[in-house]
Each structure stands twice: as structure tokens, then as C-alpha cells.
Amino acid sequence: MDSNYTICRGDAALDVSELKTLYRDVFQQEDVAELADILFHHAPGLPPENWLLAREKNTNALAAACVLIPWTWEMEGVAIKVGEQGLVGTLDEHRKKGLMRGLNDALRQIMLDEGYLLGVIQGIPGFYHNFGYYYSVPLNNHIDAPFHIMPDELEGSPWTFAPATKEDIPFLLEEDERYRSYYSISVKRDRAVWDYLLTHSKNTEYGSDYFITKHSKTGQRFYCRIPGQGFGSGLIVSEVSIDISPDAFMALLVFAKKLARERDKPYLRFDLHNDSPAGNMAIAMGAKKGYPYAWQISIPDKVAFLRGIASVLEKRLAGSCFKGFSGVYRLEMFAENADLVWSRGVLEEVRPGTTEECPLTFCLNQDLFPLLALGHRTWRELQHTRPDIFPAAQHVRPFDYLARDQSAPMTDVLFPKTKSWVYERY
Ligand SMILES: CC(C)(COP(=O)(O)OP(=O)(O)OC[C@H]1O[C@@H](n2cnc3c(N)ncnc32)[C@H](O)[C@@H]1OP(=O)(O)O)[C@@H](O)C(=O)NCCC(=O)NCCS
């Protein structure tokens, strides 16, 4: 980084108007400045220390900034501490001086010191790989549904729609629980997050309407989220109850279609996983299957991450032909490696690997680790374009070694492809 600048963390005395001015200039949008203001004052669990700043030493002027937004994700029942790098910007005249690299170095250190298992970002392509972030969990889909596939009215429909209020938070928390059990990786939102979503978030570019639909006779309820802004010109539906029934979904389509027409939106866009129940139903009716973007994810400490998901790995092993396995399985990532030490099906320890030979070794370049560990792709899919992911014996094949090598099926078991989807927390 250019030595005329210094990196520091925010504190309670941080002047938000300074941040707002920076973001207004960087993004040329008042919305981003407002988002910074509202996040700073109201986002639950976001302390001022999580704002990272690059200042010019001579003038103390703010030149670049970003924020580490804490999230809780869940992986098959295990809570994962996640830090999202957000509101990333360097003023035009200070660009290409390594300020974002400097801020990322500081962020990485904070993530390591404070036990963040994943660093995530929803940002622009072609930039964040510079800092060890790789596309690893699907994000932002376009399942576009034209109006002609859905009716205008449903005669005598028992489903009514009303905006969600704070009284609905217990129900929304239950809905979240059902959603989390459907996916491998998901977001865990607590009462404070829902409170923020239903209040302060409304005044940001993420502001959304939440509707509860209720069956007039049975009282059965479902919900949906309809953001006010987002990519594409259609009306976006970005959350739908995971267990929504087909008839309630049809009622939702009719309701959303009316809303879209009122808002002058030419189609519905489901920003959902293609294999979510609602996404599936929309596609089956003739909506266009989407090709999602993805979260860019870094795993600052791979050994700590593997330790964190030990119970997930144990469950996978227990359900396989390796049930009760004892021994060491090594992930050889060239610059670093990780030994998973198993005893009768229990993952007793994960430690940085030694230089001693390990018969059960699976190799991959470290940039592929998030894709494999988070179930985004199987190693076999990755190998199509990356021969540097392979069971150790694959490319060299000494006979006696190959005969003993079970690292391919073991990797299939421990790191299968899974279905993940992460709703927003703001
Ligand atoms: C993208 C942006 C944050 C880069 O900030 P910066 O302080 O100039 O970045 P750095 O100088 O630290 O560059 C770090 C590395 O990324 C590369 N890089 C810089 N801008 C890049 C870009 N737009 N695309 C791809 N790579 C880029 C640099 O060459 C450098 O690589 P190197 O260290 O190997 O030489 C800045 O251009 C910006 O604020 N743009 C407008 C807002 C924006 O797009 N924000 C991101 C939203 S997700």
C-alpha cells in the first residue's frame, strides 16, 4: 500500500457524514450514502469498529472505506460466524494505490482474531479474487415469470394478504427455521434482525414489503418478501415460505401480478433457488430457469473452519461406507494442508498437516477449497477445468499406492454437492 496512507478502525467518535460523503462521491448515488447511515446507526450487531478506513496521512482525509457486516450463517445445524465485506469504495483520485488491498489485509486479520469462519461478499466480478474470495454459494437468481402464465383473478380464493408487522416476528422466525432445514447453508436471523428488516431497512435500497398470506378458514399462514429495488425490471419476490402449498402459491402469483401492474413492472422475477419449492413451481408453470451469480467467499483459517463443521462431517461419514473409520485424511493444498484425524467415526482433531506421508491424501489448490468445502461443486465437476484437484495417486499411479487410495470416495462422502441459499439480513 502507498505509504502516504494509513488504515484504521472506526470508533464511537466516527463521523458518519464523512462516510456518507465518501460513498456519495464513489457511487454517485444518494442511496448508498443513506444505506451507510442506517447501517451505522441501526443494524443489529454492527459496532463502529467494524468500519475500516484508509486515510491520507498528511490531511487525515478519508480516501477509502469498507465495513465488515457480521452475519450468522448455518451449515446443517451448525452456526457459522460470517463477516460480509460491504460498502467497498475508494475515491477516484486515490485508486490503484493499494488502499483496498490494505483494507483487505486489515479485514483478514480482524476475521482471524475474532473467529470469523467465512468472509463473504456479493460484489463486482474480477476484483475480489485478488483478496482470496472465490464464487462458492449461489446468489441472486432470475426466475422470470411472464404475466401470461398466471391468472388475473382467482374466484373465491380463501387466501388473504396483509403486510407483516412486528407481531408476526415469532411466525417469521419459525418460517426461517423451516427454510434453514431445507438448505445446507442458510442464514440464521434472530429477532433483532427481523425487527431491523421490518423497520429501518425499509428506508434503504434493500427496503422490502413483507406479506403474510392467511387461509380464511384454516388459518394456515405463509409469507413472502418483495424488495422495492433490485436487478432487472420485473417485480422481485426474494423470499417465499419454503413449505408454501400450490394453491397458496397460485394466490401469491395473482397478488404479486396485481402489485407488479400497480408498480408498472412488466413481469415477476423470483430471486430464489431454482430448486426451492416456489422456484420449482414457477419454472414448472413456464417461468424461465435462472443462472445465479454467487457469493464470493474466503475461508481465512481452513483448519478452524473444518473444526467448526466437525459435526457435519461426522454425520456424513456415519451415513457412508466409511462409518466408524479411524485414520488420517489429508487435504493437501500445496502451500498449506489440513489433517483430519478420525477415531471410530469421530473427528477427533483437525490440524495443519505434517510432512509425513499420509496414504489418504486428497490434493487441491487452495482457491478451490471454499467451492469444495461449501458444497458448491463436487471435486469431479471442478476437475473438468482444474486438473489441480485430484486424489493424490491419480496423476502418478504407483500400483501399490493406488490400490490403497480411498481418498476419492472419502472426498465424495465428506464434501458432496449440496443445496444452499442465503436470504439477506438487511
Ligand atoms: C474497485 C475499487 C474499490 C478498487 O479500489 P483501489 O483502492 O483502487 O484498489 P487497490 O489499489 O487496492 O487494488 C487492489 C488490486 O485490485 C486491482 N484492481 C483495482 N481496481 C480493480 C477493478 N476495478 N477491477 C479489477 N481489479 C482491480 C489492482 O490492480 C490491485 O491489484 P495488484 O495489487 O495485484 O496490483 C475502486 O475502484 C472503487 O471504489 N470503485 C468504485 C466502487 C466499486 O466498484 N466498489 C466495489 C463494489 S462491490
The ligand as a MOL file (V3000), in Angstrom:
LIG
                    3D

  0  0  0     0  0            999 V3000
M  V30 BEGIN CTAB
M  V30 COUNTS 48 50 0 0 0
M  V30 BEGIN ATOM
M  V30 1 C -12.8890 -1.2990 -7.0420 0
M  V30 2 C -12.1870 -0.2990 -6.0930 0
M  V30 3 C -12.7680 -0.4770 -4.7080 0
M  V30 4 C -10.6830 -0.6020 -6.0900 0
M  V30 5 O -10.0660 0.1740 -5.0790 0
M  V30 6 P -8.4980 0.5210 -5.0840 0
M  V30 7 O -8.1660 1.1560 -3.7800 0
M  V30 8 O -8.1690 1.2590 -6.3100 0
M  V30 9 O -7.8640 -0.9500 -5.1680 0
M  V30 10 P -6.3400 -1.3410 -4.9400 0
M  V30 11 O -5.4560 -0.2530 -5.4570 0
M  V30 12 O -6.1290 -1.7550 -3.5340 0
M  V30 13 O -6.2160 -2.5960 -5.8750 0
M  V30 14 C -6.0630 -3.9210 -5.3810 0
M  V30 15 C -5.8390 -4.8300 -6.5510 0
M  V30 16 O -7.0040 -4.8950 -7.3780 0
M  V30 17 C -6.7390 -4.4790 -8.7160 0
M  V30 18 N -7.8760 -3.6430 -9.1120 0
M  V30 19 C -8.1410 -2.3800 -8.7440 0
M  V30 20 N -9.3400 -1.9780 -9.2460 0
M  V30 21 C -9.8220 -3.0350 -9.9220 0
M  V30 22 C -11.0220 -3.2590 -10.6450 0
M  V30 23 N -11.9790 -2.3110 -10.7800 0
M  V30 24 N -11.1990 -4.4730 -11.2210 0
M  V30 25 C -10.2700 -5.4380 -11.0940 0
M  V30 26 N -9.1090 -5.2870 -10.4120 0
M  V30 27 C -8.8890 -4.0920 -9.8410 0
M  V30 28 C -5.4680 -3.6630 -8.6230 0
M  V30 29 O -4.7600 -3.7330 -9.8390 0
M  V30 30 C -4.7420 -4.3170 -7.4700 0
M  V30 31 O -4.0460 -5.4910 -7.9000 0
M  V30 32 P -2.4850 -5.6440 -7.5380 0
M  V30 33 O -2.3630 -5.3840 -6.0510 0
M  V30 34 O -2.1870 -7.0540 -7.9130 0
M  V30 35 O -1.7900 -4.6090 -8.3420 0
M  V30 36 C -12.3760 1.1680 -6.5700 0
M  V30 37 O -12.0030 1.2270 -7.9180 0
M  V30 38 C -13.7910 1.6980 -6.4110 0
M  V30 39 O -14.1510 2.2200 -5.3780 0
M  V30 40 N -14.6290 1.5630 -7.4780 0
M  V30 41 C -15.9950 2.0620 -7.4910 0
M  V30 42 C -16.8770 1.3820 -6.4490 0
M  V30 43 C -16.8950 -0.1210 -6.5780 0
M  V30 44 O -16.9780 -0.7130 -7.6710 0
M  V30 45 N -16.8620 -0.8040 -5.4210 0
M  V30 46 C -16.9550 -2.2350 -5.3230 0
M  V30 47 C -18.3830 -2.5750 -5.1900 0
M  V30 48 S -18.5720 -4.2940 -4.8000 0
M  V30 END ATOM
M  V30 BEGIN BOND
M  V30 1 1 1 2
M  V30 2 1 2 3
M  V30 3 1 2 4
M  V30 4 1 2 36
M  V30 5 1 4 5
M  V30 6 1 5 6
M  V30 7 2 6 7
M  V30 8 1 6 8
M  V30 9 1 6 9
M  V30 10 1 9 10
M  V30 11 2 10 11
M  V30 12 1 10 12
M  V30 13 1 10 13
M  V30 14 1 13 14
M  V30 15 1 14 15
M  V30 16 1 15 16
M  V30 17 1 15 30
M  V30 18 1 16 17
M  V30 19 1 17 18
M  V30 20 1 17 28
M  V30 21 1 18 19
M  V30 22 1 18 27
M  V30 23 2 19 20
M  V30 24 1 20 21
M  V30 25 1 21 22
M  V30 26 2 21 27
M  V30 27 1 22 23
M  V30 28 2 22 24
M  V30 29 1 24 25
M  V30 30 2 25 26
M  V30 31 1 26 27
M  V30 32 1 28 29
M  V30 33 1 28 30
M  V30 34 1 30 31
M  V30 35 1 31 32
M  V30 36 2 32 33
M  V30 37 1 32 34
M  V30 38 1 32 35
M  V30 39 1 36 37
M  V30 40 1 36 38
M  V30 41 2 38 39
M  V30 42 1 38 40
M  V30 43 1 40 41
M  V30 44 1 41 42
M  V30 45 1 42 43
M  V30 46 2 43 44
M  V30 47 1 43 45
M  V30 48 1 45 46
M  V30 49 1 46 47
M  V30 50 1 47 48
M  V30 END BOND
M  V30 END CTAB
M  END
